[in-house]
Amino acid sequence: MDRRIPVDDRTGRRPVPETARRADRLSGSRYGNRPTMKDVAARAGVGLKTVSRVVNSEPGVTPDTERRVQEAIDALGFRRNDSARVLRKGRTASIGLVLEDLADPFYGPLSRAVEEVARAHGALLINGSSAEDPDREQELALALCARRVDGLVVIPAGDDHRYLEPEMKAGVATVFVDRPAGRIDADVVLSDNLGGARDGVAHLIAHGHRRIGFIGDMPRIHTAAERLRGYRAAMQDAGIAVEDAWMSLGVTVPERVRRAAEGMLAGPSPVTAIFTGNNRVTVTVVRVLAEHRRPVALVGFDDIELADLLQPGVTVVAQDAAALGRTAAERLFRRLDGPSPAPERIELPTRLITRGSGELPPAD
């Protein structure tokens, strides 16, 4: 008997039996054709209810049958449709996180903390970046709501969040973090931006500085405005009149920050110290000071990577980004799991870390 496998004369390929093609489809080799519980039941030779019991860890299935069903699940690559299951319970077991900038190191530990709290509650975290654009923030937040997330943690880019009122009334728990919501009442978790900046500037004053520059983010941003207030408060407490040339707020791109720093360091009465309003500003100012001929004291708001390895090390007002994210997420799940209390404003303390740059005395 000739046992050679026939070959198609036109293509030179061996014909594939229909049963094999069916197996390929069920194994997930074709996109979009996910195996169903019906496919698992057919392969295992059991009923749909039996597959459902195994998938949902319910009793009433013999060990041998459970083994056959599990082997079929593994062979086919079947995955339970959790979204359909949780929707029957009225919850999607997912929350959304709207960040300002995914590339900013400050948001790494914050995002991770939110994710850890979500995992502890059996929920999936979906995040995205607004890129400091109010329109993009709104688009992203509403897109997450359209996907039926149970709640939102929002670092706002805009100052009008009334667009979220219908979603919140419909049951989407919402907590703002790092900056408050605009024109609506909502939970918010903040750092003590004013107090932290005041402490940082007071530290420079205590080391003999009177001409202290401030370089910050755009003034419409809550954190930038509060840190400017802290700077002004510390100077006022010390009886120091602030000159306009000592203050610069705007976008944090290196070119703008460099121009601001170099301007403050020029002229017959340059500043002897600089307080920077966030980590991105601090990095650029560190580069400018490295090129400057006279030592200039520096204190930055937010810690920066390798700050302790520079010479001198960078003194900073550190906020706990992980604590911000964890506190906001825990507040969110308390709203989801119980009665809805009145919106609350939670303010976390900052910490002054001295490393050398903020302790330099005035050069003149």
GUGU-313753 format. One record per residue: x negated, y, z of N, C-alpha, C, O in turn. Coordinates in steps of 0.1 Angstrom, whole numbers. Example, Ala and Ser with C-alpha at 12.3 -4.5 7.8 and 13.67 -1.06 7.14 Angstrom:
BEGIN
PT  n.c1  n.c2  n.c3 ca.c1 ca.c2 ca.c3  c.c1  c.c2  c.c3  o.c1  o.c2  o.c3
PT  -132   -57    78  -123   -45    78  -132   -33    78  -142   -33    85
PT  -128   -22    71  -137   -11    71  -129     0    79  -134    11    80
END
This chain:
BEGIN
PT  n.c1  n.c2  n.c3 ca.c1 ca.c2 ca.c3  c.c1  c.c2  c.c3  o.c1  o.c2  o.c3
PT    -8   -12     0     0     0     0    -9    12     0   -19    13     7
PT    -5    22    -9   -13    34    -9    -8    44     2     3    49     2
PT   -18    46    12   -14    54    24   -19    69    22   -19    76    32
PT   -24    72    10   -28    86     8   -16    96    10    -5    93     5
PT   -19   108    16    -9   118    17    -7   125     4   -17   130    -1
PT     6   126    -1     8   132   -14     4   147   -13     5   154    -3
PT     0   152   -25    -4   166   -26     5   173   -37     8   167   -47
PT    10   185   -34    18   192   -44     9   196   -56    -2   202   -54
PT    14   192   -68     6   193   -80     3   208   -83    -8   211   -89
PT    12   217   -79    11   231   -83     2   239   -73    -6   248   -77
PT     2   236   -61    -6   243   -51   -18   236   -46   -27   242   -40
PT   -18   223   -47   -29   215   -41   -28   213   -26   -37   208   -20
PT   -16   217   -20   -15   216    -6    -6   204    -3     3   200   -11
PT    -8   199     9     1   188    13    15   193    18    15   204    25
PT    25   187    14    39   192    19    40   190    34    36   180    39
PT    46   200    41    48   199    55    62   195    58    72   201    53
PT    64   184    65    78   180    68    86   190    75    80   199    82
PT    99   190    73   108   200    80   107   200    95   108   210   101
PT   105   188   100   104   187   115    92   195   120    93   201   131
PT    81   194   113    69   201   117    71   216   116    67   224   124
PT    78   220   105    81   235   103    89   240   114    87   251   119
PT    99   232   118   108   236   130    99   237   143   102   246   150
PT    90   228   145    82   228   157    73   241   157    71   247   167
PT    68   245   145    60   257   144    68   269   147    63   278   154
PT    81   269   142    89   281   146    91   282   160    91   293   166
PT    94   270   167    97   270   181    85   274   189    86   279   201
PT    73   271   184    61   273   192    57   288   192    47   292   198
PT    64   296   185    62   310   185    52   315   174    47   326   175
PT    50   307   164    40   310   154    45   321   145    38   328   138
PT    59   323   145    65   334   137    70   345   147    77   342   156
PT    66   357   144    70   368   153    85   370   152    92   368   142
PT    91   373   164   105   376   165   114   364   167   126   366   170
PT   109   352   166   117   340   168   114   333   182   107   323   182
PT   118   339   192   115   334   205   124   322   208   135   322   205
PT   118   312   214   125   300   218   136   303   229   133   312   237
PT   147   297   228   158   299   237   159   287   246   153   277   245
PT   168   288   256   171   277   265   177   265   258   176   254   261
PT   185   269   247   190   258   239   179   250   232   180   238   231
PT   169   257   228   157   249   222   150   240   232   147   229   229
PT   149   246   245   143   238   255   151   226   258   146   215   260
PT   165   228   259   174   217   262   173   206   252   173   194   255
PT   172   210   239   172   200   228   159   192   229   159   180   227
PT   148   199   232   135   192   232   134   182   244   129   171   243
PT   140   187   255   139   179   267   150   168   268   149   159   276
PT   160   169   259   171   160   259   180   161   271   185   151   277
PT   183   174   275   191   176   287   201   187   283   201   193   272
PT   211   190   292   220   201   289   215   215   293   205   216   300
PT   222   225   288   218   239   291   218   242   306   209   249   311
PT   228   237   313   229   239   327   217   234   335   212   240   344
PT   212   222   330   200   217   337   188   226   334   180   228   344
PT   186   231   322   175   240   319   176   252   328   166   257   334
PT   189   257   329   191   269   337   187   267   352   181   276   358
PT   190   255   357   187   252   371   171   252   373   166   257   383
PT   164   246   363   150   245   364   144   259   363   135   263   371
PT   148   267   354   143   280   351   145   289   363   136   297   367
PT   156   288   370   160   296   381   157   290   395   161   295   405
PT   149   279   394   145   272   407   157   268   416   157   270   428
PT   168   263   409   180   259   417   179   244   419   173   237   412
PT   186   239   430   186   225   433   195   217   423   202   223   415
PT   194   204   425   203   195   417   197   189   405   204   184   396
PT   184   189   404   176   183   392   166   173   398   159   176   407
PT   166   161   392   157   151   397   143   155   393   141   162   383
PT   133   150   400   119   153   397   115   150   382   108   157   376
PT   120   138   378   116   134   364   122   143   354   116   147   344
PT   135   147   356   141   156   346   135   170   347   132   177   336
PT   131   175   359   125   188   360   111   187   353   107   197   346
PT   104   176   354    91   175   347    93   176   332    85   183   325
PT   103   169   326   106   169   312   109   184   307   105   188   297
PT   118   190   315   121   204   311   109   213   312   108   221   303
PT   101   212   322    89   220   323    79   218   312    73   227   306
PT    78   205   308    69   202   296    75   208   283    67   213   275
PT    88   208   282    94   215   270    92   230   270    89   236   260
PT    93   236   282    91   250   284    77   254   280    74   263   272
PT    67   246   285    53   248   282    50   247   267    42   254   261
PT    56   236   261    53   233   247    58   244   238    52   247   228
PT    70   249   241    76   259   233    72   273   236    75   282   228
PT    66   276   247    63   289   251    75   297   255    75   309   253
PT    85   290   261    97   297   265    94   307   277    87   303   286
PT   101   318   277   100   328   288   115   332   291   123   335   283
PT   117   332   304   131   336   309   134   350   305   125   359   306
PT   146   353   301   150   367   298   154   374   311   165   374   315
PT   144   380   318   146   386   331   155   398   329   163   401   338
PT   154   406   318   162   418   317   177   415   317   185   422   323
PT   181   404   310   195   400   310   199   396   324   210   399   329
PT   190   389   331   194   384   345   196   395   354   205   396   362
PT   186   405   354   187   416   364   198   425   360   204   432   369
PT   202   427   347   213   436   344   226   430   349   235   438   352
PT   227   417   350   239   412   356   240   416   371   251   416   377
PT   229   419   377   229   423   391   230   438   392   230   443   404
PT   230   445   381   231   460   382   218   467   383   218   479   384
PT   206   460   383   193   466   384   184   460   373   186   449   370
PT   174   468   369   165   463   358   152   459   364   143   454   357
PT   150   461   377   137   458   383   125   465   376   115   459   374
PT   127   477   372   116   485   366   118   500   370   129   504   373
PT   106   506   372   106   521   374    97   527   365    88   521   359
PT    99   540   363    91   548   353    82   558   361    86   563   371
PT    70   560   356    61   570   361    57   580   350    51   575   340
PT    60   592   352    57   603   342    45   610   348    46   618   357
PT    33   609   342    21   615   346    18   628   338    24   630   328
PT     9   636   343     5   648   336    -6   644   325    -4   649   314
PT   -16   636   329   -26   632   319   -32   619   324   -39   618   334
PT   -30   609   316   -35   595   319   -50   595   320   -56   586   326
PT   -57   604   313   -72   604   313   -78   611   325   -90   610   327
PT   -70   618   333   -75   625   344   -78   615   356   -69   608   359
PT   -90   614   361   -93   605   371   -85   606   384   -83   596   391
PT   -79   618   386   -71   619   398   -59   610   398   -54   605   408
PT   -53   608   386   -41   600   385   -43   585   385   -33   577   385
PT   -56   580   384   -58   566   384   -54   560   397   -45   551   397
PT   -59   564   409   -54   558   421   -40   561   424   -33   553   431
PT   -35   572   420   -20   575   422   -12   565   415    -2   559   421
PT   -15   563   402    -7   553   394    -8   539   400     2   532   401
PT   -20   535   404   -23   522   410   -14   520   422    -9   509   425
PT   -14   530   431    -6   529   443     9   528   440    16   520   447
PT    14   535   430    28   534   427    31   519   422    41   513   425
PT    21   514   414    23   501   408    23   490   419    30   481   419
PT    14   492   429    13   482   440    26   482   448    31   471   452
PT    32   493   451    45   494   458    56   488   449    64   480   454
PT    56   490   436    66   484   427    65   469   427    75   462   427
PT    52   464   426    50   450   427    56   443   439    62   433   439
PT    53   450   451    58   445   463    73   444   464    79   436   472
PT    80   452   456    95   452   455    99   444   443   111   445   439
PT    90   437   436    94   428   425    98   436   413   106   432   404
PT    92   448   411    96   457   400    84   459   391    72   458   395
PT    87   462   378    77   465   368    75   480   367    85   487   367
PT    63   485   365    60   499   363    58   502   349    50   495   342
PT    65   512   343    62   517   330    58   532   331    65   540   337
PT    46   535   325    42   549   327    38   555   313    36   548   303
PT    38   568   314    34   576   302    29   590   306    31   594   317
PT    24   597   296    18   610   299    25   621   292    29   620   280
PT    28   632   300    34   643   294    25   653   287    29   662   279
PT    12   651   289     1   660   284     4   674   287     1   683   279
PT    10   677   299    12   690   304    22   698   295    22   710   294
PT    30   691   288    40   696   278    54   694   284    58   683   285
PT    62   705   288    75   703   294    85   695   284    92   687   289
PT    84   698   271    93   691   262    89   676   261    98   668   261
PT    77   673   261    73   659   261    76   652   274    80   640   274
PT    75   659   285    79   653   298    94   650   298    98   639   302
PT   102   659   293   117   656   292   120   644   283   128   636   286
PT   113   644   272   115   633   262   112   620   268   119   610   266
PT   100   620   275    95   607   281   105   603   292   108   591   293
PT   108   612   301   117   608   312   130   603   308   135   593   313
PT   136   610   298   149   605   293   148   592   285   157   584   285
PT   137   590   278   135   577   272   134   566   282   139   555   279
PT   127   568   293   127   558   303   141   555   309   144   544   312
PT   149   566   311   162   564   316   171   556   306   179   548   310
PT   168   559   293   176   551   283   173   537   283   181   528   279
PT   161   533   288   157   519   290   162   513   303   158   502   307
PT   170   521   310   176   517   322   167   514   334   169   504   341
PT   156   522   335   148   521   347   156   524   359   166   532   359
PT   153   518   371   161   520   383   157   533   389   165   540   396
PT   145   538   387   140   551   393   129   557   385   122   550   377
PT   126   569   389   115   577   382   106   583   393   111   588   403
PT    93   582   391    84   590   398    78   600   388    72   596   378
PT    79   613   390    76   623   380    66   633   386    68   639   396
PT    55   635   378    46   646   381    50   657   370    46   655   359
PT    57   667   374    63   676   365    54   685   357    44   690   362
PT    57   686   344    50   696   336    58   709   335    52   720   333
PT    71   708   335    80   719   333    85   724   347    81   719   357
PT    93   735   346    99   741   358   114   741   358   120   748   366
PT   120   733   349   135   732   349   138   717   347   136   712   336
PT   143   711   357   146   696   356   161   693   357   165   682   361
PT   169   703   353   183   701   354   187   690   344   198   684   345
PT   179   687   334   182   677   324   183   663   331   189   654   325
PT   177   661   343   178   649   350   190   647   359   192   637   365
PT   198   658   361   209   658   370   219   647   366   223   639   375
PT   223   645   353   232   634   350   227   620   353   234   611   357
PT   214   619   351   207   606   354   207   603   369   210   591   373
PT   204   613   377   204   611   391   218   608   396   219   600   406
PT   228   615   391   242   613   395   246   599   391   254   593   398
PT   240   593   381   244   580   376   236   569   384   238   557   382
PT   227   573   393   221   564   402   206   562   399   200   553   406
PT   200   569   391   185   568   388   178   576   400   178   588   400
PT   172   568   409   165   575   420   153   582   414   146   577   406
PT   150   594   419   140   602   413   132   609   424   138   616   433
PT   119   608   424   110   614   433    99   621   425    93   616   416
PT    97   634   429    86   642   423    74   641   431    75   640   444
PT    62   642   425    50   640   432    40   650   427    39   653   415
PT    31   656   436    21   665   433    26   679   430    19   689   434
PT    38   680   424    44   693   422    59   692   424    65   681   421
PT    66   702   429    81   701   431    89   702   418    84   706   408
PT   101   697   419   110   698   408   114   713   406   114   720   416
PT   119   716   394   124   729   392   139   730   390   144   723   381
PT   145   738   398   160   741   397   169   729   400   181   730   396
PT   164   719   407   172   709   412   167   705   426   156   707   429
PT   176   699   434   172   693   447   167   679   445   175   671   441
PT   155   676   449   150   662   448   139   660   457   132   670   462
PT   136   648   461   125   644   469   112   648   462   110   648   450
PT   102   653   470    89   657   465    78   653   475    80   656   487
PT    67   648   470    56   645   479    44   653   474    40   652   462
PT    38   662   482    28   671   479    16   670   488    17   664   498
PT     5   675   483    -7   677   491    -6   692   497     2   700   491
PT   -12   694   508   -13   708   514   -22   716   506   -34   719   510
PT   -18   721   494   -27   728   485   -31   741   491   -43   745   490
PT   -22   749   497   -25   762   502   -35   760   514   -45   767   514
PT   -32   751   523   -40   749   535   -54   744   531   -64   748   537
PT   -54   735   521   -67   729   517   -76   740   511   -88   740   514
PT   -70   748   502   -78   759   496   -83   769   506   -94   773   506
PT   -74   772   515   -78   781   526   -90   776   534   -99   783   537
PT   -89   763   537  -100   757   545  -113   757   537  -124   760   542
PT  -112   754   524  -124   754   515  -131   768   514  -143   769   515
PT  -123   778   512  -128   792   511  -133   797   525  -144   803   526
PT  -126   793   535  -130   797   549  -144   791   552  -152   797   559
PT  -146   779   547  -159   772   549  -171   780   542  -181   782   548
PT  -168   785   530  -178   794   524  -180   807   531  -192   811   533
PT  -170   813   536  -171   825   544  -179   823   557  -187   831   560
PT  -177   811   563  -184   808   575  -199   806   573  -207   807   582
PT  -203   804   560  -217   802   557  -223   815   551  -233   815   545
PT  -216   826   554  -221   839   550  -217   846   537  -222   856   534
PT  -208   839   530  -204   844   517  -193   855   518  -183   853   525
PT  -194   865   510  -183   875   509  -179   877   495  -167   880   492
PT  -187   875   485  -183   876   471  -181   862   466  -190   855   462
PT  -169   858   466  -165   844   463  -155   844   451  -145   850   452
PT  -159   837   441  -151   836   429  -141   824   430  -143   814   437
PT  -130   826   423  -120   815   422  -117   812   407  -113   821   400
PT  -119   799   403  -115   795   390  -105   784   391  -108   773   396
PT   -93   786   385   -83   777   386   -76   773   373   -79   778   363
PT   -65   765   375   -57   761   363   -47   772   360   -47   783   365
PT   -38   769   351   -28   779   346   -19   783   358   -14   774   366
PT   -16   796   360    -9   801   371     6   796   372    11   796   383
PT    11   791   361    25   786   362    26   773   369    37   768   373
PT    15   766   370    14   753   377    14   754   392     7   762   397
PT    23   747   398    25   749   413    12   747   421     9   755   429
PT     4   737   418    -8   734   425   -18   746   423   -25   750   433
PT   -19   751   411   -28   762   408   -24   774   416   -33   781   422
PT   -11   777   416    -6   789   423    -8   788   438   -12   798   444
PT    -6   776   444    -8   774   458   -22   775   462   -25   781   473
PT   -31   770   454   -45   771   457   -51   785   456   -59   789   464
PT   -45   793   447   -49   807   446   -44   814   459   -51   823   464
PT   -32   811   463   -27   817   475   -36   813   487   -38   822   496
PT   -40   801   488   -50   797   499   -63   805   498   -68   809   509
PT   -68   807   486   -80   815   484   -78   829   490   -86   834   497
PT   -67   835   485   -64   849   489   -62   850   505   -66   859   511
PT   -55   840   510   -52   840   525   -65   839   533   -67   846   542
PT   -75   831   528   -87   830   536   -95   843   535  -101   847   545
PT   -95   849   523  -102   861   521   -96   872   530  -103   880   536
PT   -83   873   530   -76   882   538   -78   880   553   -80   890   561
PT   -78   867   557   -81   864   571   -94   870   576   -96   874   587
PT  -104   870   566  -118   874   569  -119   889   567  -130   895   569
PT  -109   896   563  -110   910   560  -117   914   548  -123   925   547
PT  -118   905   538  -125   907   525  -116   911   514  -106   904   511
PT  -118   922   508  -110   927   497  -114   919   484  -126   918   481
PT  -104   913   477  -107   905   465  -107   914   453   -98   921   451
PT  -117   913   445  -118   920   432  -112   911   421  -113   899   421
PT  -106   918   412   -99   911   401  -110   902   393  -106   891   388
PT  -122   907   392  -132   900   384  -136   887   391  -143   878   384
PT  -132   885   403  -136   873   410  -126   862   408  -128   850   412
PT  -115   864   401  -104   854   399  -102   852   385  -102   861   376
PT  -100   839   381   -98   835   367   -89   823   367   -93   812   372
PT   -77   824   361   -68   812   360   -65   810   345   -64   820   337
PT   -64   798   341   -61   795   327   -63   780   324   -64   772   333
PT   -63   777   311   -65   763   307   -79   758   312   -88   766   314
PT   -79   745   315   -92   740   321  -102   734   311  -110   726   315
PT  -100   738   299  -110   733   289  -124   739   292  -125   750   297
PT  -135   732   289  -148   736   294  -152   750   289  -158   758   296
PT  -148   753   276  -152   766   271  -146   778   279  -154   788   282
PT  -134   777   283  -128   788   290  -134   789   304  -137   800   309
PT  -136   777   311  -141   777   324  -155   782   324  -159   790   333
PT  -163   778   314  -177   783   313  -178   798   312  -186   804   319
PT  -169   804   304  -169   818   302  -166   825   315  -172   835   319
PT  -156   820   322  -152   826   335  -164   825   345  -166   835   352
PT  -170   814   346  -181   812   356  -193   821   352  -198   828   361
PT  -196   821   340  -208   830   336  -205   844   338  -214   852   341
PT  -192   848   336  -189   862   338  -190   866   353  -194   877   356
PT  -186   857   362  -187   860   376  -201   860   381  -204   867   391
PT  -210   853   374  -224   852   378  -232   863   372  -244   864   375
PT  -227   871   363  -234   882   357  -232   895   364  -223   896   373
PT  -239   905   360  -237   919   365  -245   921   377  -252   913   382
PT  -244   934   382  -253   938   393  -248   932   407  -256   931   416
PT  -235   928   408  -230   923   420  -223   909   417  -211   909   419
PT  -230   899   413  -224   886   410  -219   879   423  -223   883   434
PT  -210   870   421  -205   862   432  -216   853   437  -225   850   429
PT  -216   850   450  -226   841   455  -221   827   458  -228   818   461
PT  -208   826   456  -201   813   458  -189   812   449  -183   822   445
PT  -185   800   445  -174   798   437  -165   787   443  -170   776   447
PT  -152   789   443  -142   779   447  -135   775   435  -129   783   428
PT  -135   762   431  -129   757   419  -116   750   422  -114   743   432
PT  -106   752   414   -92   748   417   -88   734   414   -78   729   418
PT   -96   727   406   -94   712   404  -106   705   399  -116   712   396
PT  -105   692   397  -117   684   394  -123   688   380  -135   687   379
PT  -114   690   371  -120   694   357  -127   707   357  -138   708   351
PT  -122   716   365  -129   729   366  -143   727   373  -153   733   369
PT  -143   719   383  -155   717   391  -166   711   382  -177   715   383
PT  -163   701   374  -173   695   366  -179   705   357  -192   705   355
PT  -172   713   350  -178   724   342  -186   733   350  -197   737   345
PT  -181   738   361  -189   747   369  -202   741   374  -212   748   375
PT  -202   728   378  -214   721   381  -225   722   370  -236   725   373
PT  -220   721   358  -229   722   346  -235   736   345  -247   738   342
PT  -226   746   347  -230   760   346  -241   763   356  -251   769   353
PT  -238   759   369  -247   762   380  -261   755   378  -271   760   383
PT  -260   743   371  -273   736   369  -282   744   360  -295   743   360
PT  -276   753   352  -284   761   343  -288   775   349  -295   783   343
PT  -282   778   360  -283   791   366  -296   792   374  -300   782   380
PT  -303   804   374  -316   805   380  -315   806   396  -324   803   403
PT  -304   812   401  -303   814   415  -293   803   421  -283   800   414
PT  -295   798   433  -285   789   439  -272   796   442  -272   807   447
PT  -261   789   439  -248   795   441  -240   784   448  -240   772   444
PT  -234   788   459  -226   778   467  -213   774   459  -208   782   451
PT  -209   762   461  -197   757   454  -189   748   463  -194   739   470
PT  -176   750   463  -166   741   469  -155   738   459  -150   748   453
PT  -152   726   457  -141   722   447  -129   716   453  -130   709   463
PT  -118   719   447  -106   712   452  -104   699   443  -105   700   431
PT  -103   688   449  -103   674   444  -118   669   444  -127   677   441
PT  -119   657   447  -132   650   446  -135   647   432  -126   645   424
PT  -148   645   429  -152   641   416  -162   630   417  -169   628   427
PT  -162   622   406  -171   610   406  -186   614   407  -190   624   400
PT  -194   607   415  -208   610   416  -211   623   423  -223   627   423
PT  -201   629   430  -203   642   437  -214   640   448  -221   650   450
PT  -215   628   454  -224   626   465  -239   624   459  -248   624   467
PT  -240   621   447  -253   618   441  -260   630   435  -272   630   432
PT  -253   641   433  -259   653   427  -268   660   438  -267   657   450
PT  -276   669   433  -285   677   442  -282   691   441  -286   697   430
PT  -276   698   450  -270   692   462  -257   685   459  -252   687   449
PT  -253   677   469  -240   670   467  -229   681   467  -230   691   473
PT  -218   678   461  -207   687   459  -197   686   471  -192   676   473
PT  -196   697   478  -186   698   489  -172   700   483  -170   708   473
PT  -162   692   487  -149   693   481  -138   693   492  -140   689   503
PT  -127   698   488  -114   696   495  -107   684   488  -102   685   477
PT  -107   673   495  -102   661   489   -87   658   493   -84   660   505
PT   -79   655   483   -66   651   486   -65   636   483   -73   630   475
PT   -56   629   490   -55   614   489   -45   611   478   -33   610   481
PT   -50   609   466   -41   606   454   -34   593   457   -22   592   453
PT   -40   583   462   -33   570   465   -22   572   474   -11   566   473
PT   -24   580   485   -14   582   495    -2   590   489     9   587   492
PT    -5   599   480     6   606   473    15   596   465    27   596   466
PT     8   587   457    15   577   449    23   568   458    35   564   455
PT    16   562   468    23   553   477    35   559   484    45   552   485
PT    33   571   489    44   577   497    56   580   487    67   578   491
PT    53   585   475    64   587   466    71   575   462    84   574   461
PT    64   564   459    70   551   455    78   545   467    89   540   464
PT    73   546   479    80   541   490    93   549   492   104   543   496
PT    93   562   490   105   570   492   115   566   481   127   565   483
PT   110   563   469   119   559   458   126   546   461   138   545   459
PT   119   536   466   125   523   469   134   524   481   144   516   482
PT   132   533   490   141   535   501   154   541   496   165   537   501
PT   153   549   486   166   554   480   173   543   473   185   543   473
PT   166   534   466   172   524   459   178   513   468   188   507   464
PT   172   511   479   176   500   488   186   504   499   192   495   506
PT   189   517   501   198   520   511   206   533   508   206   537   497
PT   212   539   519   220   551   516   211   562   512   199   562   515
PT   217   572   505   209   583   500   209   594   509   219   602   511
PT   197   597   516   196   608   525   194   621   517   193   621   505
PT   194   632   524   192   645   518   178   645   512   169   639   518
PT   175   652   501   162   653   495   152   658   506   155   667   514
PT   140   653   505   130   656   515   117   661   509   113   656   498
PT   111   671   515    97   676   511    87   670   520    87   673   532
PT    78   662   515    67   656   523    54   662   519    50   661   507
PT    47   667   529    34   673   525    23   666   533    23   665   545
PT    13   661   525     2   653   531   -11   662   533   -13   671   525
PT   -18   660   543   -30   668   546   -41   666   536   -42   655   530
PT   -50   675   535   -63   674   527   -74   672   537   -72   673   549
PT   -86   670   531   -98   668   540  -110   675   533  -113   672   522
PT  -117   683   541  -129   689   537  -141   679   538  -144   675   549
PT  -148   677   527  -160   668   527  -172   676   524  -173   681   513
PT  -181   678   534  -193   686   532  -204   677   527  -207   667   533
PT  -211   682   516  -222   674   510  -234   683   507  -244   677   503
PT  -233   696   508  -244   704   506  -242   716   498  -247   727   501
PT  -234   715   487  -232   727   478  -224   738   485  -226   750   482
PT  -215   734   494  -207   744   501  -214   750   513  -209   760   519
PT  -226   745   516  -233   750   528  -245   758   524  -252   763   533
PT  -247   761   512  -258   770   507  -255   784   512  -244   789   511
PT  -265   791   517  -263   805   521  -264   814   509  -268   810   498
PT  -259   826   510  -260   836   499  -274   838   495  -283   839   503
PT  -276   839   482  -290   841   477  -295   855   479  -307   857   478
PT  -286   865   482  -291   878   484  -285   884   497  -288   895   500
END
